[in-house]
Amino acid sequence: MSKSSHKNAKAKAAIDAATTTINVIKKKCVQHNYHDHASDKTLKIDKNHKVSTGGVTIPFPIKLHNMLEHIESIEPELSHVIS
C-alpha cells in the first residue's frame, strides 16, 4: 500500500468515525417545543365541563362508622374480622 493510499484510508476512517459520532449525538438529541401559556391573553373556558367531586355518595368515615355499628348490633359473630 502506498503512502498516499494509506493517508486516504486513514482520512476516510477518521471521517467515518466522525460521522458515526455525529449520528449518535443526533439520536440522543431530543426536540422540545415548549411554550409557556401562563401569560396568554385569551383563555378558553368550557362552560359545559363538570368538576369532579370524588364521585362517592357516602364519605369513607361515615361508611366505616355505619359498618362498625352494623357489626356490633346485627352481626356480632363477624367482630373478629372487623373491629
N, CA, C and O atoms as a GROMACS GRO file, in nm:
protein
  332
    1MET      N    1   0.085  -0.116   0.000
    1MET     CA    2   0.000   0.000   0.000
    1MET      C    3   0.090   0.123   0.000
    1MET      O    4   0.185   0.130   0.078
    2SER      N    5   0.061   0.220  -0.086
    2SER     CA    6   0.144   0.340  -0.094
    2SER      C    7   0.107   0.437   0.017
    2SER      O    8   0.002   0.424   0.080
    3LYS      N    9   0.195   0.536   0.040
    3LYS     CA   10   0.173   0.633   0.146
    3LYS      C   11   0.046   0.714   0.122
    3LYS      O   12  -0.028   0.742   0.216
    4SER      N   13   0.019   0.753  -0.004
    4SER     CA   14  -0.100   0.835  -0.033
    4SER      C   15  -0.228   0.755  -0.014
    4SER      O   16  -0.327   0.809   0.036
    5SER      N   17  -0.229   0.629  -0.052
    5SER     CA   18  -0.349   0.548  -0.032
    5SER      C   19  -0.369   0.518   0.116
    5SER      O   20  -0.482   0.506   0.164
    6HIS      N   21  -0.256   0.505   0.190
    6HIS     CA   22  -0.264   0.484   0.334
    6HIS      C   23  -0.322   0.608   0.402
    6HIS      O   24  -0.404   0.597   0.493
    7LYS      N   25  -0.278   0.728   0.357
    7LYS     CA   26  -0.332   0.853   0.411
    7LYS      C   27  -0.480   0.866   0.380
    7LYS      O   28  -0.559   0.907   0.464
    8ASN      N   29  -0.517   0.829   0.256
    8ASN     CA   30  -0.658   0.835   0.217
    8ASN      C   31  -0.743   0.740   0.300
    8ASN      O   32  -0.855   0.774   0.339
    9ALA      N   33  -0.691   0.623   0.327
    9ALA     CA   34  -0.765   0.526   0.408
    9ALA      C   35  -0.781   0.577   0.551
    9ALA      O   36  -0.888   0.562   0.611
   10LYS      N   37  -0.673   0.639   0.606
   10LYS     CA   38  -0.682   0.696   0.740
   10LYS      C   39  -0.782   0.811   0.744
   10LYS      O   40  -0.861   0.823   0.838
   11ALA      N   41  -0.778   0.896   0.642
   11ALA     CA   42  -0.870   1.010   0.635
   11ALA      C   43  -1.013   0.961   0.624
   11ALA      O   44  -1.102   1.014   0.691
   12LYS      N   45  -1.036   0.859   0.541
   12LYS     CA   46  -1.172   0.803   0.527
   12LYS      C   47  -1.219   0.743   0.659
   12LYS      O   48  -1.335   0.759   0.696
   13ALA      N   49  -1.131   0.674   0.730
   13ALA     CA   50  -1.166   0.615   0.859
   13ALA      C   51  -1.198   0.724   0.961
   13ALA      O   52  -1.291   0.710   1.040
   14ALA      N   53  -1.122   0.834   0.958
   14ALA     CA   54  -1.148   0.945   1.050
   14ALA      C   55  -1.282   1.009   1.020
   14ALA      O   56  -1.357   1.043   1.112
   15ILE      N   57  -1.313   1.027   0.892
   15ILE     CA   58  -1.442   1.085   0.852
   15ILE      C   59  -1.556   0.993   0.892
   15ILE      O   60  -1.658   1.040   0.941
   16ASP      N   61  -1.539   0.863   0.870
   16ASP     CA   62  -1.642   0.766   0.909
   16ASP      C   63  -1.665   0.768   1.060
   16ASP      O   64  -1.780   0.761   1.106
   17ALA      N   65  -1.558   0.778   1.137
   17ALA     CA   66  -1.570   0.782   1.283
   17ALA      C   67  -1.642   0.909   1.327
   17ALA      O   68  -1.727   0.906   1.416
   18ALA      N   69  -1.607   1.022   1.264
   18ALA     CA   70  -1.671   1.149   1.298
   18ALA      C   71  -1.819   1.146   1.262
   18ALA      O   72  -1.903   1.195   1.337
   19THR      N   73  -1.851   1.089   1.146
   19THR     CA   74  -1.990   1.079   1.102
   19THR      C   75  -2.070   0.991   1.199
   19THR      O   76  -2.183   1.024   1.234
   20THR      N   77  -2.011   0.882   1.242
   20THR     CA   78  -2.077   0.793   1.338
   20THR      C   79  -2.102   0.867   1.469
   20THR      O   80  -2.209   0.855   1.527
   21THR      N   81  -2.004   0.943   1.515
   21THR     CA   82  -2.019   1.020   1.639
   21THR      C   83  -2.131   1.123   1.625
   21THR      O   84  -2.212   1.139   1.716
   22ILE      N   85  -2.136   1.192   1.513
   22ILE     CA   86  -2.240   1.292   1.489
   22ILE      C   87  -2.377   1.224   1.486
   22ILE      O   88  -2.472   1.278   1.543
   23ASN      N   89  -2.389   1.109   1.423
   23ASN     CA   90  -2.516   1.038   1.417
   23ASN      C   91  -2.561   0.994   1.556
   23ASN      O   92  -2.680   0.999   1.587
   24VAL      N   93  -2.467   0.951   1.640
   24VAL     CA   94  -2.501   0.911   1.777
   24VAL      C   95  -2.550   1.033   1.854
   24VAL      O   96  -2.649   1.024   1.927
   25ILE      N   97  -2.483   1.145   1.839
   25ILE     CA   98  -2.524   1.268   1.907
   25ILE      C   99  -2.662   1.311   1.860
   25ILE      O  100  -2.744   1.352   1.942
   26LYS      N  101  -2.691   1.303   1.730
   26LYS     CA  102  -2.822   1.340   1.677
   26LYS      C  103  -2.931   1.251   1.736
   26LYS      O  104  -3.040   1.299   1.765
   27LYS      N  105  -2.904   1.122   1.754
   27LYS     CA  106  -3.003   1.030   1.807
   27LYS      C  107  -3.035   1.062   1.953
   27LYS      O  108  -3.148   1.040   1.997
   28LYS      N  109  -2.937   1.112   2.029
   28LYS     CA  110  -2.957   1.142   2.169
   28LYS      C  111  -3.023   1.278   2.191
   28LYS      O  112  -3.071   1.307   2.300
   29CYS      N  113  -3.025   1.360   2.089
   29CYS     CA  114  -3.080   1.495   2.100
   29CYS      C  115  -3.232   1.490   2.089
   29CYS      O  116  -3.285   1.432   1.994
   30VAL      N  117  -3.303   1.549   2.184
   30VAL     CA  118  -3.449   1.547   2.186
   30VAL      C  119  -3.501   1.687   2.156
   30VAL      O  120  -3.456   1.784   2.215
   31GLN      N  121  -3.594   1.697   2.064
   31GLN     CA  122  -3.654   1.825   2.029
   31GLN      C  123  -3.764   1.858   2.129
   31GLN      O  124  -3.860   1.782   2.144
   32HIS      N  125  -3.751   1.971   2.199
   32HIS     CA  126  -3.853   2.016   2.293
   32HIS      C  127  -3.917   2.143   2.240
   32HIS      O  128  -3.849   2.244   2.223
   33ASN      N  129  -4.045   2.138   2.215
   33ASN     CA  130  -4.119   2.255   2.170
   33ASN      C  131  -4.210   2.299   2.284
   33ASN      O  132  -4.326   2.260   2.290
   34TYR      N  133  -4.156   2.381   2.374
   34TYR     CA  134  -4.230   2.423   2.491
   34TYR      C  135  -4.269   2.569   2.477
   34TYR      O  136  -4.188   2.652   2.436
   35HIS      N  137  -4.393   2.599   2.512
   35HIS     CA  138  -4.438   2.738   2.514
   35HIS      C  139  -4.514   2.761   2.644
   35HIS      O  140  -4.606   2.686   2.678
   36ASP      N  141  -4.476   2.864   2.715
   36ASP     CA  142  -4.542   2.898   2.841
   36ASP      C  143  -4.668   2.976   2.810
   36ASP      O  144  -4.662   3.087   2.757
   37HIS      N  145  -4.784   2.919   2.842
   37HIS     CA  146  -4.913   2.982   2.812
   37HIS      C  147  -4.966   3.063   2.930
   37HIS      O  148  -5.080   3.110   2.925
   38ALA      N  149  -4.886   3.079   3.035
   38ALA     CA  150  -4.932   3.150   3.154
   38ALA      C  151  -4.968   3.295   3.126
   38ALA      O  152  -5.058   3.350   3.189
   39SER      N  153  -4.899   3.358   3.032
   39SER     CA  154  -4.925   3.500   3.006
   39SER      C  155  -5.006   3.522   2.879
   39SER      O  156  -5.012   3.635   2.830
   40ASP      N  157  -5.067   3.419   2.824
   40ASP     CA  158  -5.152   3.436   2.706
   40ASP      C  159  -5.271   3.524   2.738
   40ASP      O  160  -5.325   3.518   2.849
   41LYS      N  161  -5.312   3.604   2.642
   41LYS     CA  162  -5.424   3.698   2.663
   41LYS      C  163  -5.559   3.628   2.662
   41LYS      O  164  -5.648   3.664   2.739
   42THR      N  165  -5.576   3.528   2.577
   42THR     CA  166  -5.706   3.462   2.566
   42THR      C  167  -5.710   3.338   2.653
   42THR      O  168  -5.609   3.269   2.671
   43LEU      N  169  -5.826   3.310   2.707
   43LEU     CA  170  -5.846   3.194   2.792
   43LEU      C  171  -5.969   3.121   2.744
   43LEU      O  172  -6.078   3.178   2.741
   44LYS      N  173  -5.952   2.996   2.706
   44LYS     CA  174  -6.064   2.917   2.657
   44LYS      C  175  -6.126   2.843   2.774
   44LYS      O  176  -6.060   2.765   2.842
   45ILE      N  177  -6.255   2.869   2.799
   45ILE     CA  178  -6.326   2.806   2.910
   45ILE      C  179  -6.441   2.723   2.854
   45ILE      O  180  -6.523   2.774   2.777
   46ASP      N  181  -6.446   2.598   2.892
   46ASP     CA  182  -6.556   2.510   2.853
   46ASP      C  183  -6.662   2.518   2.961
   46ASP      O  184  -6.644   2.464   3.070
   47LYS      N  185  -6.773   2.585   2.932
   47LYS     CA  186  -6.877   2.606   3.033
   47LYS      C  187  -6.955   2.478   3.063
   47LYS      O  188  -7.024   2.471   3.165
   48ASN      N  189  -6.946   2.377   2.976
   48ASN     CA  190  -7.018   2.251   2.997
   48ASN      C  191  -6.936   2.150   3.077
   48ASN      O  192  -6.985   2.041   3.108
   49HIS      N  193  -6.813   2.185   3.110
   49HIS     CA  194  -6.725   2.092   3.182
   49HIS      C  195  -6.769   2.082   3.328
   49HIS      O  196  -6.784   2.183   3.397
   50LYS      N  197  -6.791   1.959   3.374
   50LYS     CA  198  -6.831   1.936   3.514
   50LYS      C  199  -6.706   1.910   3.597
   50LYS      O  200  -6.617   1.835   3.555
   51VAL      N  201  -6.700   1.970   3.712
   51VAL     CA  202  -6.588   1.950   3.802
   51VAL      C  203  -6.612   1.822   3.882
   51VAL      O  204  -6.720   1.803   3.938
   52SER      N  205  -6.512   1.736   3.887
   52SER     CA  206  -6.523   1.611   3.960
   52SER      C  207  -6.520   1.639   4.110
   52SER      O  208  -6.437   1.717   4.158
   53THR      N  209  -6.611   1.574   4.183
   53THR     CA  210  -6.616   1.593   4.328
   53THR      C  211  -6.583   1.464   4.402
   53THR      O  212  -6.613   1.453   4.521
   54GLY      N  213  -6.525   1.369   4.336
   54GLY     CA  214  -6.487   1.244   4.402
   54GLY      C  215  -6.577   1.128   4.368
   54GLY      O  216  -6.533   1.014   4.367
   55GLY      N  217  -6.703   1.156   4.340
   55GLY     CA  218  -6.794   1.053   4.294
   55GLY      C  219  -6.842   0.956   4.400
   55GLY      O  220  -6.898   0.852   4.364
   56VAL      N  221  -6.825   0.983   4.527
   56VAL     CA  222  -6.876   0.893   4.630
   56VAL      C  223  -7.003   0.951   4.688
   56VAL      O  224  -7.015   1.072   4.706
   57THR      N  225  -7.099   0.863   4.720
   57THR     CA  226  -7.225   0.910   4.778
   57THR      C  227  -7.216   0.919   4.929
   57THR      O  228  -7.278   1.006   4.990
   58ILE      N  229  -7.139   0.827   4.990
   58ILE     CA  230  -7.121   0.828   5.135
   58ILE      C  231  -6.970   0.837   5.162
   58ILE      O  232  -6.895   0.749   5.120
   59PRO      N  233  -6.925   0.941   5.232
   59PRO     CA  234  -6.782   0.953   5.262
   59PRO      C  235  -6.731   0.834   5.342
   59PRO      O  236  -6.806   0.774   5.420
   60PHE      N  237  -6.603   0.801   5.324
   60PHE     CA  238  -6.546   0.683   5.387
   60PHE      C  239  -6.564   0.678   5.540
   60PHE      O  240  -6.603   0.574   5.591
   61PRO      N  241  -6.538   0.786   5.613
   61PRO     CA  242  -6.553   0.775   5.760
   61PRO      C  243  -6.695   0.739   5.803
   61PRO      O  244  -6.714   0.664   5.898
   62ILE      N  245  -6.795   0.793   5.732
   62ILE     CA  246  -6.935   0.762   5.765
   62ILE      C  247  -6.964   0.616   5.733
   62ILE      O  248  -7.029   0.546   5.810
   63LYS      N  249  -6.915   0.570   5.616
   63LYS     CA  250  -6.938   0.431   5.576
   63LYS      C  251  -6.872   0.334   5.676
   63LYS      O  252  -6.930   0.232   5.711
   64LEU      N  253  -6.752   0.366   5.719
   64LEU     CA  254  -6.682   0.283   5.817
   64LEU      C  255  -6.759   0.280   5.949
   64LEU      O  256  -6.776   0.173   6.009
   65HIS      N  257  -6.804   0.394   5.994
   65HIS     CA  258  -6.879   0.402   6.120
   65HIS      C  259  -7.008   0.319   6.110
   65HIS      O  260  -7.043   0.245   6.203
   66ASN      N  261  -7.078   0.332   5.997
   66ASN     CA  262  -7.202   0.253   5.978
   66ASN      C  263  -7.173   0.103   5.979
   66ASN      O  264  -7.248   0.025   6.038
   67MET      N  265  -7.063   0.064   5.914
   67MET     CA  266  -7.027  -0.078   5.910
   67MET      C  267  -6.994  -0.128   6.050
   67MET      O  268  -7.036  -0.238   6.087
   68LEU      N  269  -6.919  -0.051   6.127
   68LEU     CA  270  -6.884  -0.094   6.264
   68LEU      C  271  -7.008  -0.104   6.352
   68LEU      O  272  -7.018  -0.196   6.434
   69GLU      N  273  -7.101  -0.011   6.338
   69GLU     CA  274  -7.226  -0.019   6.414
   69GLU      C  275  -7.306  -0.142   6.374
   69GLU      O  276  -7.364  -0.209   6.460
   70HIS      N  277  -7.311  -0.171   6.244
   70HIS     CA  278  -7.384  -0.288   6.193
   70HIS      C  279  -7.325  -0.417   6.252
   70HIS      O  280  -7.398  -0.505   6.298
   71ILE      N  281  -7.193  -0.426   6.251
   71ILE     CA  282  -7.126  -0.546   6.305
   71ILE      C  283  -7.156  -0.559   6.455
   71ILE      O  284  -7.183  -0.668   6.505
   72GLU      N  285  -7.149  -0.450   6.525
   72GLU     CA  286  -7.170  -0.452   6.669
   72GLU      C  287  -7.313  -0.492   6.706
   72GLU      O  288  -7.334  -0.568   6.800
   73SER      N  289  -7.412  -0.439   6.634
   73SER     CA  290  -7.552  -0.462   6.674
   73SER      C  291  -7.619  -0.578   6.602
   73SER      O  292  -7.703  -0.644   6.661
   74ILE      N  293  -7.586  -0.604   6.476
   74ILE     CA  294  -7.661  -0.703   6.399
   74ILE      C  295  -7.583  -0.833   6.376
   74ILE      O  296  -7.640  -0.941   6.385
   75GLU      N  297  -7.453  -0.824   6.348
   75GLU     CA  298  -7.373  -0.944   6.320
   75GLU      C  299  -7.250  -0.949   6.410
   75GLU      O  300  -7.138  -0.937   6.360
   76PRO      N  301  -7.267  -0.965   6.539
   76PRO     CA  302  -7.151  -0.967   6.630
   76PRO      C  303  -7.056  -1.084   6.603
   76PRO      O  304  -6.939  -1.078   6.644
   77GLU      N  305  -7.103  -1.189   6.537
   77GLU     CA  306  -7.015  -1.302   6.506
   77GLU      C  307  -6.903  -1.264   6.407
   77GLU      O  308  -6.805  -1.337   6.391
   78LEU      N  309  -6.919  -1.148   6.342
   78LEU     CA  310  -6.814  -1.102   6.250
   78LEU      C  311  -6.719  -1.003   6.315
   78LEU      O  312  -6.631  -0.949   6.248
   79SER      N  313  -6.733  -0.979   6.443
   79SER     CA  314  -6.650  -0.880   6.511
   79SER      C  315  -6.503  -0.919   6.514
   79SER      O  316  -6.417  -0.833   6.530
   80HIS      N  317  -6.474  -1.049   6.498
   80HIS     CA  318  -6.333  -1.091   6.493
   80HIS      C  319  -6.267  -1.051   6.361
   80HIS      O  320  -6.144  -1.042   6.352
   81VAL      N  321  -6.350  -1.026   6.258
   81VAL     CA  322  -6.299  -0.986   6.127
   81VAL      C  323  -6.283  -0.835   6.121
   81VAL      O  324  -6.179  -0.784   6.077
   82ILE      N  325  -6.384  -0.764   6.166
   82ILE     CA  326  -6.386  -0.616   6.163
   82ILE      C  327  -6.397  -0.567   6.306
   82ILE      O  328  -6.491  -0.602   6.377
   83SER      N  329  -6.300  -0.487   6.348
   83SER     CA  330  -6.310  -0.432   6.485
   83SER      C  331  -6.253  -0.293   6.490
   83SER      O  332  -6.252  -0.231   6.597
   0.00000   0.00000   0.00000
